[in-house]
Amino acid sequence: MEELYTEDCISATPLSHLGTFKSFSMVKPSDKVFFRWHESACGMLPGKFDDSMKDPINTLLLDPQCLDYFSNLDMSFRPTISCLQVLYALYQFNAGCPPDARRHYSSVPMLYEASYTLQLKSKFKRTFYLRHPVSGIVTAYRYPYPKFPRFRLLTAHPVMSVIHAVFQAMTLRSSGDILAHMSQWQCLQERIDPTQPEPNHQETLDTLPKTSKKRKESQDGKHDMLRKAKRARKLVGAAVSRSEQPK
């Protein structure tokens, strides 16, 4: 079975793993101007996107000497294609729903099980190091880099990490990439009143169960979201497995 690395396995020097690690926030408050629709697209209540920026779901635990790599978008963790497809489907589903019928990202278990690939800018050619999560052996990665192992993130969630990945994708100019499509879709939604989204793409959400219109979110949304998540887990499990089948 493949061992998944974590972000704290990356270091700038062979001895960095003996030191301390620092928290890095992937999404900053200033980024919201570019992703104003992200909040409702992910089923969050008004103001919850700002709150999420302070939560562990927005945090990477990094070697201090690697902070600049992620801050400058030289490195980014890209969710797997299957995870991006489900998240994109959630975007499109919520775009076609009134606020009280939108699905919250927490009701999609697959997003909590996401794995990632380490994406580098083409100009990044520095040597860095990876510590094996089980053996502890530290391996140097020199340009031209070999294939990287897969990662899981200690506390970060795809609903936040995807924004960091999209920002990097913008600099890579890969127009045919799914991240580029998600970025273009977000830009399109910025031109639409988010309180009155046009109904479209609902058929793409075969990967997610429908939410009954009779269920209303409470004022703070917390208790209702938990109930939805519990009821949705059984339904989403089967639906998500279909989304992972090769096309």
N, C-alpha and C positions, 0 to 999 in steps of 0.2 A: 504493500500500500504506500502511495506517495506521501511523504511527509511534507506538510505545508509549513513554509517559513512564516515569520511574522516581521513586522516592520522594525522591531528592535534587533533583528538579526543583521541589519545592514550597518556597516561602519565605514568611516573614512580611513582608518588605520587598523592594523592587526590587533592593537591593544585597546582600541576604543571600547570593546565589550567589557573591559574591566572597570570602566567608569560608570558615571550616572547617565540617565537619559532625560530628555526634556520633552515637554508636550508641545505639539505643533497643531495649530488650528487650521484646517484645510480651507474653510470658508470664513472670510472676514466680513464684518458688517458693511464695509464699502462695496463688497461684491454683490450685495442685494440688488443694486440698481440694474445689474445685468440679468438677474434671475428673479424678478419680481413675481413672475407667474409660477415659479417653482413651488411656492408654498401651497397654493390651491391644487396644483397638478399632482402633488404627492398626498393630497387629502388632509393637509394641516389646517387647523383653524387659524383665523387672523392673529398674527403676532407670534405664532408658534415657531416660525422659521427663525426669528431672532432668538428665541429661547434655545432652539436646537444648537445654535452656534456656540453656546456656553456648555453644552452637554458632552459627555464622552463620545457620542456618535460622530462628533466633528473633530476628534482628537487622534493624532498619531503620536506614538511614543518613539522618539528618535535619538540617535547618537547626536549630541550637540554639534559636531562637526559636519553633520549631514543636513542640518536645518536649511542651509542656503540652497542645497540641491532641490529641495521641495518648494521652498519659497520662490525660487527663480524658475520653477517648472522644468528644471532639468530632469527631475524624476517625478513620476506620478504612479499611483496604483490604479490600474484600469480594471473595472469589474469584468468578469467573463462575458462572452457574447450572450449566453443564455440568461444571465442576470440582467444585462442591459435590455434585452428584448422584453422581459417581464416589466422592467421599470418603465420602458418606453410605452408599453401597452397600458400601464397604469396612468401615465400622462394623458394618453389619448382618451381613455375611458373617462377620466375626471373632467376632461375638456368638454365632453358631451353630456355632463350631468349637472343638475342644479346643486347648489352647495350642500343641501341636506342629504343628497344621495351619493356624494363622492366617497370613494374608498380610501381609508387611511393606510399609509405604507406599512404600518405595524401589523396589519392583517394579512400580509403576504409572507409566509414563513420562509420562502426561498430566498428572500432578500437578506435574511439573517444568516443564511448558510453560504453566502457568496464567497468565492475565491477570486483572486486577483492576479494579474500579470504586472510585472514591473516595466513601465514604459519609460524610455529615455529619449531625450532630444538627440537628433542626429549629430549635433555639434558637441555633445557631451562625450568626452573621451578619457575621463579620469579613471584611474584605478580605484576600485573600492572593494570591500570585503563582505562576505556573507558567512555567518556562523550557522552551522547545521543545527537545527532545533533539538536533535536527539543526542548526537555524538559530541557536539560542541566544537567540532573541527572547523577552523576558519580557512576559507578558500578565497584567494585573490581573483578578482574579475578584471581583466585587462582588455583594452580595445585591440582588435575587434572582439566584441563580447560573445561568449557562447550563449546557448539558450539558457534563460533564467528559470529557476524553479517557480512553482506557484506559491502564492502567499495567501494568508488570511490576516485580517486586521484585528488587533487585540480588542478594541472597543468601537472603532469607527463603523458606520453603516453606509451602504451604497447610496442612500438618499443624499448624503453629504459628500462622500468621496467622488461621486459622479461629477459634481460641479468642478472639483479640482482637475479631474480627468478631461472634462470638456474644455476648460481653459487651456490645458496643454494641447489638446487636439486642435484648437484654433490656431496655435502657433505652428503646428505640423502641416496644416493645409491639406489634409487628406479628405477631399470632398466626398469620396465614396464610403467613408467610414460611418458606422452607426452613430458614433459620438458626434460626428459632424451633422448628421441628420437630426439628432436630438438638439444640437445647438441651433440649427436653422429653425426647427420647430418652435423652440423657446422664443427666438426672435420674432417669429410670426405671431405668437400669442401676445407679445408685448403690444401689438397693434390692435388687439381685441380687448374689449372691456372684460376683465376677468370675472366680474360679477354676473355677466350674461354670456357665457361661452356658447359658441355655436355647436349644435349636436353633430358630431362627426366621428368616424373611426371607432364607433362602439363595437363593430364586429371584430376588431383586432383583440378584444379583451376576452377571447376564449380561455385565456390562461388564468382569469380571475373570476370568482363567483359574483353574481349580481347581489346587490344590497336591496332589501325590501324598502319601499318608499314609506312604509308605515313606521319604520324606525327613525326616530329623530334624535339628533345629538343633543346632549344636555349642554348647559351653558358653558361649562369648562371642557366638555367633551371627553373627560378622562374615563368615567365609568362606562359610558356607552361604547367608547372605542375598545375597551377591554372585552365587553360582551361580544362585540362584532368579531374581534380577533379570535375568541374561543370558538365561536360558531363557524368561522371561516376556515379554521385550520384543516378540518377533515376534507372540505370541498376543495381547497386550494392545493392540497397534497396531490390529488389526482390530476388536477388541471395543470399544475406546474410541470409534472412529469411529461405531459404532452408537449409543453413548450421546449423541452430539452431534446426531443427527438429530432434527428437530422432531417433537414428539408429535402 
